[in-house]
Amino acid sequence: MLDFRMQSLTKLYLFLSLFGWFSGLAQSEKNATVPIANEYSEYLETVQKATFRYFWDFAHPVSGLAPERTATPNIVTTGGTGFGIMAIVTAADRRWVTRAEAVQQLQKMTGFLKKADRFHGAWPHWLDGNSGKVVPFSDHDNGGDLVETAFLVNGLLSARAYFDGNTASEKDLRQRIDKLWREVEWDWYVRDGKLYWHWSPNHEWKMNHAIRGHDETFITYVLALGSPTHAIKPEVYQNTYKQSDHYVNNRTYYGYKLPLGFPMGGPLFFTHYSYLSLDPRLMQDEQTNYWEQNRNHTLINRAHCLEPRQAMFGYGPGNWGLTASDDYNFYDAHSPTNDNGTISPTAALSAFPYTPYYSMQVLRNLYLREGSRLFGPYGFYDAYNKGLNWYSNQYLAIDQGPIVVMMENYRSGLLWKLGEKTPELWTGLTKMGIKKPAYPTGFYSYAPDFRSGYIDLWKHPDRGAYVLDFAVKGSSAVTLVVRDESGREIQKLIDNKSYSEGTQQLLFQLPQGKYEFELAQGSEKQRVKISLHQSVDNQ
């Protein structure tokens, strides 16, 4: 699904380049002073809050929606607005804005969306922020965009779940959202048994893009199957999304098995957009555990960047992450198989739930070493190429939004919790054959570094302790023993304790160092090597 996006965006960015939008930062911005955060939680708070401001301070003054990018303030994007709505939910929860202010802004946005152009309930990719009229995304794409609509609706449903109060304004907001959601005619976009991305009143089905996976479009099927009014049939998902030459992968790269997707995974936004509200730890079908899929996709992307031959790009532990973004050639979907040296901050920062220690290495490097050229009023600019000394001067809604949301899912799980209590999402997942996994007893969440063989575990910055995820199957008691590298027992963190079946978390304190953790249940034992870090080294 990447080719037509790249062709359309390249046309726009070629136009913008004529006016100097991609020439890099102005000198005054390059020498900007970056506020220094002294604690790791402050790093997260500073970056999240600044990035959120794109959707608050830079929101379109009439519509309240998110501009596509800073260069086009009157072109608002529906999908990026969905991400921005989740950022507003995060802001309300963290009290960067009041709950009442957030509701008022969302009422403004939903009022505009009600009047904006729609095509059988689906919004276009771009709208004029003043009039609500469609702005063509490409020559034949001037109608409904079902994927961008899905990103928008997903954000709206998160807001509906969060603003659950009994005030008149919150009740009104929920009613508005519910009406907009119910009006999307997902089933109308089915043609010859397949679900299609676009329809235009002028060009009808000329775009001709069936929505096939595995990629960022996954959430479209969850919503299309979960719709209470216009649900598609499960066989449409089976006959469209799963029928492509890049659905099943099952190859191993750098020791990480990748169940689905393109060779080496493709750009990292595949692991972000659909999982802003869907917790992949709770998702398993006959083919895939979605946590393993997204975690390993991220680790493959990182491992590629850490290969010695990639040093020519200036890559390293603090400088990795390939995804779709601006670059010195306008825009591209960067990945291990399409790598020109461009790093996109959203790639690693939106991967915080999957790779918290490695993502923090990137955040600190970007903030402390590149911040004077890369950090601005709305967080980190879109991309940079260290080897070519090229730095973007742009912000993009679709890249800023996942940073706020996925960092919050790492910190508190907020949006994942809201998704879990949204019944329509689970209706869709169930129809797709996806259910909650029955993990065996063990350390289900982790995969070791491909070079050292150790899992890198970092103290959670908000909780002040190490947080260990593990699973228990059955009702038998478990024991967790920690040993040093010589095999000497250091501490028994769990001593013959019974847990309810499922995933668990343990908070603990130990000195920084390398250890072996053994989780035992009866005669079954799992051992892993874990390197505990109290601080983050971004070398």
C-alpha positions in Angstrom: 0.0 0.0 0.0 3.1 2.3 0.0 3.5 3.1 -3.7 0.4 5.3 -4.3 1.1 7.1 -1.0 4.7 7.9 -2.1 3.6 9.0 -5.6 0.9 11.4 -4.2 3.1 12.9 -1.5 6.1 13.3 -3.8 4.0 15.6 -6.1 3.0 17.8 -3.1 6.5 17.9 -1.6 8.0 18.8 -5.0 5.7 21.8 -5.1 6.6 22.7 -1.5 10.3 22.4 -2.2 10.1 25.2 -4.7 9.3 27.5 -1.8 12.1 26.3 0.4 10.1 24.2 2.8 12.7 21.4 2.7 15.9 23.4 2.8 16.6 22.6 6.4 16.3 24.6 9.6 16.8 28.4 9.6 20.0 29.4 11.5 18.1 30.8 14.4 16.3 27.4 14.8 19.6 25.5 14.5 21.0 27.4 17.5 17.8 27.0 19.6 18.3 26.4 23.3 16.9 23.0 24.4 15.5 22.9 28.0 17.6 20.4 30.0 15.7 17.6 31.8 17.5 16.1 34.8 15.4 13.0 35.3 14.3 10.3 32.8 10.7 10.9 33.6 11.2 14.6 32.7 12.7 13.6 29.4 9.5 11.7 28.6 7.3 14.5 29.9 9.1 17.2 28.1 9.1 15.4 24.7 5.5 14.2 25.0 4.1 17.6 26.1 5.9 19.5 23.4 4.8 17.0 20.7 1.2 17.3 21.9 1.3 21.0 21.3 1.2 20.3 17.6 -2.4 19.2 18.0 -3.3 22.0 20.4 -1.4 25.2 19.6 -1.0 24.4 15.9 -4.5 23.0 15.5 -6.5 24.7 12.7 -8.3 27.7 14.2 -11.6 27.0 12.6 -11.9 23.2 12.5 -9.7 22.3 15.4 -8.3 19.5 13.2 -4.6 18.7 12.7 -2.9 20.3 9.8 -1.1 17.8 7.5 2.2 19.5 8.2 3.5 22.9 9.3 4.0 23.9 5.6 0.3 23.5 4.8 -1.6 24.9 7.8 -5.0 25.1 6.0 -4.9 21.5 4.8 -6.1 19.3 7.6 -5.6 15.5 7.7 -8.3 13.1 8.9 -6.0 10.3 9.9 -3.5 12.5 11.7 -6.4 14.2 13.5 -7.4 10.7 14.8 -3.9 10.4 16.3 -4.2 13.9 17.6 -7.4 13.2 19.4 -5.6 10.4 21.3 -2.9 13.0 22.1 -5.6 15.3 23.5 -6.9 12.4 25.7 -3.3 11.9 26.9 -3.0 15.6 27.6 -6.2 15.7 29.7 -5.1 12.7 31.7 -1.7 14.3 32.4 -3.4 17.6 33.1 -1.5 19.5 30.4 -5.0 20.9 29.6 -8.1 20.7 31.7 -10.7 18.0 31.1 -13.2 20.7 30.2 -10.8 22.3 27.7 -10.2 19.0 26.0 -14.0 18.3 25.8 -14.6 21.8 24.4 -11.9 21.3 21.7 -13.3 17.9 20.8 -16.8 19.3 20.5 -15.4 21.9 18.1 -13.8 19.2 16.0 -16.8 16.8 15.9 -19.0 19.7 14.9 -16.7 20.4 12.0 -16.5 16.7 11.0 -20.3 16.5 11.0 -20.5 19.2 8.3 -17.4 18.3 6.4 -17.4 16.4 3.1 -18.1 12.7 3.5 -18.6 9.9 0.9 -20.9 7.2 2.2 -19.8 8.1 5.7 -16.1 8.1 5.0 -14.0 11.3 5.1 -11.3 12.1 2.6 -7.7 12.0 3.4 -7.4 15.9 3.4 -9.9 18.6 4.0 -9.9 22.4 3.7 -9.7 23.5 7.4 -12.0 26.4 6.8 -14.7 25.1 4.5 -14.6 21.3 5.2 -14.4 20.6 1.5 -12.3 17.8 0.2 -8.7 18.6 -0.9 -7.6 16.0 -3.4 -4.7 13.8 -2.2 -3.9 12.8 -5.8 -5.3 13.0 -9.3 -8.1 10.5 -8.7 -8.2 10.5 -4.9 -10.8 13.2 -4.1 -13.4 11.1 -2.2 -13.7 8.7 0.6 -10.5 7.3 2.2 -11.5 4.4 4.3 -8.0 3.9 6.0 -7.7 7.5 7.0 -11.3 7.3 8.2 -10.4 4.3 10.4 -7.5 6.2 12.0 -9.9 9.1 12.7 -12.7 6.9 14.1 -10.2 5.0 16.3 -9.2 8.3 17.9 -12.9 9.3 18.3 -13.7 6.0 20.0 -10.8 6.5 22.4 -12.2 9.9 23.3 -15.7 8.4 23.8 -14.2 5.8 26.2 -12.2 8.4 28.2 -14.7 11.1 28.6 -17.3 9.0 30.4 -18.5 11.6 32.9 -22.1 12.6 33.6 -21.7 16.3 32.7 -23.8 17.6 29.9 -20.8 18.4 27.7 -19.3 14.9 28.1 -22.6 13.2 27.3 -23.0 15.5 24.3 -19.5 14.6 23.1 -20.2 10.8 23.4 -23.4 11.2 21.4 -21.7 13.2 18.7 -18.9 10.6 18.4 -21.3 7.7 18.4 -23.4 9.2 15.6 -20.3 9.9 13.4 -19.0 6.4 13.9 -22.4 4.8 13.1 -22.6 6.7 9.9 -19.5 5.3 8.3 -20.6 2.8 5.6 -17.8 0.3 5.7 -19.8 -2.3 3.9 -20.4 0.1 0.9 -16.7 0.0 0.2 -16.8 -3.8 -0.5 -16.7 -4.6 -4.1 -16.6 -8.1 -5.6 -16.0 -9.5 -2.1 -13.0 -7.2 -1.4 -12.7 -4.1 0.8 -11.4 -1.0 -1.1 -9.4 2.0 0.2 -10.9 4.7 -2.0 -14.0 5.9 -3.8 -14.5 9.2 -5.7 -17.7 10.8 -6.9 -15.9 11.8 -10.1 -13.6 8.8 -10.6 -15.5 6.1 -8.7 -13.2 3.1 -8.1 -10.3 4.2 -10.4 -7.8 4.2 -7.5 -8.4 0.4 -7.4 -6.6 -0.3 -4.1 -8.0 -3.3 -2.3 -6.8 -3.1 1.3 -4.3 -6.0 1.7 -1.9 -6.7 4.5 0.2 -6.9 6.4 0.7 -3.2 7.1 -0.8 -0.1 8.8 -4.3 -0.8 7.5 -5.1 -3.5 10.0 -7.3 -1.3 12.2 -9.5 -0.6 9.2 -10.7 -4.2 9.3 -11.1 -4.2 13.1 -13.5 -1.2 12.8 -15.2 -2.4 9.6 -16.0 -5.8 11.3 -16.9 -4.2 14.6 -19.3 -1.6 13.2 -22.8 -1.8 14.8 -24.5 -0.4 11.7 -22.4 -1.2 8.5 -20.3 -4.2 9.4 -18.5 -6.1 6.6 -18.5 -9.9 6.6 -15.5 -11.8 8.1 -14.8 -13.4 4.7 -14.0 -10.0 3.3 -11.1 -9.8 5.7 -10.0 -13.3 4.9 -10.2 -12.7 1.1 -8.6 -9.3 1.0 -6.3 -8.5 3.8 -4.8 -11.9 4.1 -4.5 -12.5 0.3 -1.3 -10.7 -0.6 2.3 -11.7 -1.3 3.5 -9.8 1.8 1.0 -11.2 4.4 2.8 -14.3 5.7 6.6 -13.9 6.3 7.8 -16.5 8.9 11.4 -15.7 8.2 14.0 -15.0 10.8 16.3 -11.9 10.7 19.1 -11.3 13.3 17.6 -14.2 15.3 14.1 -12.6 15.5 11.2 -14.5 13.8 8.8 -12.3 11.9 5.4 -13.9 11.4 3.9 -11.4 9.0 4.8 -8.7 6.5 7.4 -7.5 4.1 11.0 -8.8 4.1 12.7 -7.4 7.3 9.3 -5.9 8.3 9.0 -2.7 6.3 8.8 0.8 7.9 8.0 0.9 11.6 4.8 2.8 11.3 3.2 -0.6 10.6 3.7 -1.3 14.3 2.3 2.0 15.4 -0.8 3.2 13.6 -3.1 0.3 14.3 -1.8 -0.3 17.8 -2.4 3.1 19.3 -5.5 1.7 21.0 -5.0 -2.1 20.4 -2.8 -3.7 22.9 -0.9 -6.4 20.9 -0.1 -8.3 24.1 -3.7 -9.3 24.1 -3.9 -10.4 20.5 -3.3 -13.9 19.1 -4.7 -15.7 16.0 -3.7 -19.0 14.4 -0.8 -17.3 12.6 0.5 -14.7 14.8 1.1 -13.4 18.3 0.9 -9.6 17.6 3.1 -8.6 20.4 5.9 -10.9 19.1 5.2 -9.5 15.6 5.6 -5.8 16.6 8.4 -6.3 19.0 10.4 -8.4 16.6 9.7 -6.0 13.7 11.1 -3.2 15.8 14.2 -5.2 16.9 14.9 -6.2 13.3 14.8 -2.5 12.3 17.2 -1.6 15.1 19.5 -4.6 14.3 19.8 -3.5 10.7 20.8 0.0 11.8 23.5 -1.4 14.2 25.2 -3.5 11.5 28.8 -2.3 11.0 28.2 -1.4 7.4 25.5 1.1 8.4 28.1 3.1 10.3 28.6 5.2 7.1 25.2 6.7 7.9 26.2 7.6 11.5 23.8 5.0 12.9 24.3 3.6 16.4 22.5 2.7 19.6 21.3 6.2 20.0 20.6 6.8 16.3 18.3 4.2 14.8 14.7 4.0 13.5 13.5 3.7 9.9 9.9 4.6 8.9 8.0 6.8 6.4 8.9 10.5 6.7 10.5 13.5 5.0 14.0 13.1 3.7 16.4 15.1 1.5 14.6 13.7 -1.5 11.2 14.9 -0.3 9.5 11.9 1.3 10.0 8.1 1.4 9.0 5.0 3.3 12.3 4.2 4.9 13.0 0.6 6.0 15.9 -1.9 6.1 15.3 -2.6 2.4 14.9 1.1 1.5 17.5 2.9 3.6 19.2 6.1 2.5 20.5 7.2 5.9 17.4 9.1 7.1 16.3 8.6 10.7 12.8 9.6 11.7 12.4 10.3 15.5 8.9 8.9 15.4 10.2 5.4 14.6 12.1 4.7 17.8 10.0 7.0 20.1 6.7 5.4 19.0 8.4 2.0 19.8 8.7 2.7 23.5 6.3 -0.1 24.5 8.3 -2.6 22.5 11.8 -1.5 23.2 11.8 1.0 26.2 15.6 0.9 26.9 16.6 1.1 23.2 14.0 3.9 22.6 15.3 5.9 25.5 18.8 5.6 24.1 17.5 7.3 21.0 15.5 10.0 22.9 18.5 11.0 25.0 20.8 11.2 21.9 18.3 13.2 20.0 17.6 15.5 22.9 21.1 16.0 24.2 23.3 15.8 21.1 21.0 16.7 18.2 18.4 18.9 20.1 19.8 22.3 19.1 19.0 21.4 15.4 16.2 18.9 15.9 14.1 20.0 18.8 11.6 22.8 18.3 8.2 24.1 19.5 6.3 20.9 18.8 9.0 18.4 19.8 11.5 16.7 17.4 11.3 17.7 13.7 10.3 15.0 11.3 13.6 13.5 10.2 17.3 14.0 9.7 20.2 12.5 7.9 23.4 12.7 9.9 25.7 11.5 7.1 24.5 14.3 4.9 24.0 16.9 7.6 20.4 17.3 6.5 17.7 18.2 9.1 14.0 18.7 8.4 12.3 21.9 9.3 8.8 20.3 9.2 6.3 18.6 11.6 3.8 16.0 10.2 0.7 15.1 12.1 0.9 11.4 11.3 4.4 11.3 12.8 3.9 13.5 15.8 0.7 11.8 17.1 2.1 8.3 17.6 5.0 9.7 19.6 2.6 11.1 22.3 0.3 8.1 22.3 2.8 5.2 22.3 5.0 6.9 24.9 1.9 7.1 27.0 1.1 3.4 26.4 4.6 2.7 27.8 4.2 5.0 30.7 0.7 4.1 31.8 -1.0 2.0 29.2 -3.8 4.7 29.0 -4.8 4.3 25.3 -4.5 0.5 25.4 -6.7 0.4 28.5 -9.3 2.5 26.7 -9.2 0.3 23.7 -9.6 -2.8 25.8 -12.9 -1.4 27.2 -14.2 -0.4 23.8 -16.6 -3.3 22.9 -16.7 -2.6 19.1 -12.9 -3.2 18.8 -13.3 -6.6 20.5 -16.2 -7.4 18.3 -14.0 -6.8 15.2 -11.1 -8.7 16.6 -13.2 -11.7 17.5 -14.6 -11.8 14.0 -11.0 -11.8 12.7 -10.3 -14.9 14.8 -8.1 -12.9 17.2 -8.4 -13.7 20.9 -6.4 -13.1 24.1 -3.3 -15.4 24.2 -2.8 -18.2 26.7 0.8 -17.6 27.4 2.9 -20.4 28.9 4.6 -19.7 32.2 7.6 -17.6 31.4 9.0 -14.2 30.2 6.6 -13.7 27.3 7.4 -10.0 26.7 11.1 -10.0 26.0 13.6 -10.9 23.3 17.4 -10.5 23.9 19.7 -8.1 22.1 20.9 -9.9 18.9 24.6 -9.2 19.8 24.9 -9.8 23.6 22.2 -12.4 24.2 20.9 -10.3 27.1 17.6 -8.7 27.7 18.1 -5.0 28.5 15.8 -4.0 31.3 15.7 -0.4 32.5 14.2 1.0 35.6 10.7 2.4 34.8 11.2 6.2 35.1 7.8 6.9 36.5 7.7 3.9 39.0 11.2 4.1 40.3 11.7 0.3 40.1 12.4 -2.4 37.6 9.1 -3.8 36.1 9.3 -7.4 35.1 6.5 -8.8 32.9 5.9 -12.6 33.1 3.0 -15.0 32.5 1.6 -17.9 34.6 -0.3 -20.8 33.2 -2.5 -22.8 35.5 -2.8 -22.4 39.2 0.4 -24.0 40.5 2.7 -21.8 42.5 5.8 -20.2 40.9 9.3 -19.3 42.1 11.6 -16.6 40.7 15.3 -16.8 41.5 18.0 -14.3 40.4 21.6 -15.4 40.1 24.7 -13.5 39.2 27.0 -14.4 36.3 28.8 -17.0 38.4 25.6 -18.8 39.2 25.4 -17.7 42.8 21.8 -17.0 44.0 21.4 -13.3 44.7 17.7 -13.1 45.6 14.5 -15.0 45.5 12.0 -12.5 44.1 9.0 -14.9 44.2 9.0 -17.7 46.7 6.4 -20.4 45.8 3.6 -18.0 45.3 0.3 -18.7 43.4 -1.0 -16.3 40.8 -4.2 -16.1 38.8 -3.6 -17.4 35.3 -2.4 -14.8 32.8 0.1 -12.0 32.5 1.6 -10.5 35.7 4.0 -7.7 36.6 6.6 -7.6 39.4 8.3 -4.5 40.7 11.7 -5.0 42.2 15.0 -3.4 43.1 18.5 -4.8 42.4 21.9 -3.3 41.7 22.7 -2.6 38.1 24.4 -5.6 36.5 24.0 -8.8 34.5 22.0 -11.6 36.0 20.2 -14.9 35.2 16.5 -15.0 36.0 14.9 -18.4 36.5 11.1 -18.7 36.7 10.0 -22.2 37.8 6.6 -23.8 38.1 6.8 -27.4 39.2 9.3 -29.2 37.0 9.0 -26.5 34.2 11.7 -23.8 34.2 12.6 -20.9 32.0 15.9 -19.1 32.3 16.8 -15.8 30.7 19.8 -13.5 30.9 18.9 -9.9 31.9 21.1 -6.8 32.0 19.7 -4.3 34.5 20.2 -0.7 33.8 19.6 2.2 36.3 20.7 4.7 33.7 20.7 4.8 29.9 23.9 4.8 27.8 23.3 6.2 24.3 26.7 5.5 23.0 
